[in-house]
Amino acid sequence: MRQLRHPLLATLLVPVAVLVGPVSAASQTASTAQSTSPPTASAPAASPAGGSSPVAPVLAAKDIQGLDVFGSDGQQVGKIAKVNMTDGAVKDVEVQSAGFLGFFSKTYLLPAEKINKKGGRVELSMTSEQARRFIK
């Protein structure tokens, strides 16, 4: 390594070089560990007995409570304020719109069959305009 003429630059660059070195080595070992692991066989997905459509994932109230809700058009409808359950299954959800400074917010009652959890948000199988017709 070359000698740096300015001691201030040397004190700034040496810790950066030390931090960068182990990170790249760790990522290389992780990538080689992934490439050497044997592929695992997965079980085929269960399909309903008379239909060819896949089974919808079961929603849990704790998984969707407080998540943002978006329509199929990408527009945000609001946040899930309450999850209504029947016999341990999600029946419908109450979605609270943002409103203006806390005023003029509205609550929409959306059926469970219209919602899907994708990542950290809930997406509807209808547009945001259609969802706004389900006002409580």
C-alpha positions in Angstrom: 0.0 0.0 0.0 1.3 3.4 -0.8 2.2 5.9 1.8 -0.3 8.8 2.1 1.2 12.2 2.5 -1.6 13.6 4.6 -2.1 12.0 8.0 -5.8 13.0 8.1 -6.5 11.1 4.9 -4.7 8.1 6.3 -6.8 8.1 9.5 -10.0 8.3 7.4 -9.2 5.7 4.8 -7.7 3.0 6.9 -10.9 2.3 8.9 -12.9 2.2 5.6 -10.5 -0.3 4.1 -10.8 -2.5 7.2 -14.6 -2.4 7.2 -14.9 -3.2 3.5 -12.5 -6.1 3.5 -14.4 -8.5 5.9 -17.8 -7.7 4.3 -16.7 -8.8 0.9 -15.1 -11.9 2.2 -18.2 -12.9 4.2 -20.4 -12.4 1.1 -18.1 -14.6 -1.0 -18.2 -17.4 1.6 -22.0 -17.1 1.8 -22.4 -17.3 -2.0 -20.1 -20.3 -2.3 -22.1 -22.0 0.5 -25.3 -21.4 -1.4 -23.9 -22.7 -4.7 -22.6 -26.0 -3.1 -25.8 -26.9 -1.2 -27.9 -29.6 -2.9 -31.3 -28.6 -4.3 -34.2 -29.7 -2.2 -37.3 -31.2 -3.5 -40.6 -29.5 -2.7 -43.9 -31.1 -2.4 -46.5 -30.3 -5.0 -49.1 -27.7 -4.0 -52.5 -29.0 -3.0 -55.3 -28.3 -5.3 -59.0 -28.4 -4.6 -60.8 -31.6 -5.6 -63.0 -30.4 -8.4 -61.2 -27.2 -9.6 -58.0 -26.3 -11.2 -57.5 -23.0 -9.3 -55.0 -23.0 -6.5 -56.1 -22.7 -2.9 -56.0 -19.1 -1.5 -53.6 -18.7 1.4 -55.3 -18.5 4.8 -55.1 -15.0 6.3 -54.3 -14.5 10.0 -55.6 -11.4 11.7 -52.2 -10.7 13.4 -50.5 -10.8 10.0 -52.6 -8.1 8.3 -53.6 -5.8 11.2 -52.3 -2.3 10.5 -51.0 -2.9 7.0 -51.6 -0.5 4.1 -54.2 -1.5 1.6 -53.8 -0.9 -2.1 -56.2 -1.4 -5.0 -55.3 -3.3 -8.1 -54.7 0.1 -9.8 -51.9 0.8 -7.3 -53.8 3.6 -5.4 -53.7 3.4 -1.6 -57.2 2.9 0.0 -56.1 3.2 3.6 -54.9 1.0 6.6 -56.5 -2.0 8.1 -58.0 -0.8 11.4 -59.9 -3.9 12.4 -60.1 -7.5 11.3 -63.5 -9.2 11.8 -63.4 -13.0 12.5 -66.0 -15.7 12.2 -65.1 -19.3 13.4 -61.4 -18.5 13.4 -61.3 -17.2 9.8 -61.2 -13.7 8.6 -64.7 -12.6 7.5 -64.0 -9.0 6.5 -61.7 -6.1 7.3 -62.3 -2.5 8.2 -60.1 -0.1 6.3 -59.6 3.4 7.5 -58.8 6.1 4.9 -56.3 8.8 5.8 -58.6 11.8 5.4 -57.3 15.4 5.8 -55.4 16.2 9.0 -57.3 13.4 10.8 -60.7 14.8 9.6 -62.9 13.4 6.8 -61.5 9.9 7.1 -63.9 7.1 6.1 -64.1 3.5 7.0 -64.6 0.8 4.3 -65.8 -2.8 5.1 -64.1 -5.1 2.6 -64.7 -8.8 2.3 -61.9 -11.2 3.0 -62.0 -12.9 -0.4 -61.0 -9.6 -2.0 -57.8 -9.2 -0.1 -54.3 -10.7 -0.6 -51.2 -10.1 1.5 -48.2 -9.4 -0.6 -45.1 -8.6 1.3 -45.7 -5.9 3.9 -48.9 -4.7 2.4 -52.4 -5.9 1.4 -53.5 -5.8 -2.2 -57.2 -5.9 -3.3 -58.6 -7.8 -6.3 -60.5 -4.6 -7.2 -59.6 -1.1 -8.0 -59.4 1.6 -5.2 -62.5 3.2 -6.7 -64.5 0.0 -6.4 -63.2 -0.5 -2.8 -64.5 3.0 -1.9 -68.0 1.9 -2.7 -67.9 -0.5 0.4 -68.3 2.4 2.8 -69.3 1.3 6.3 
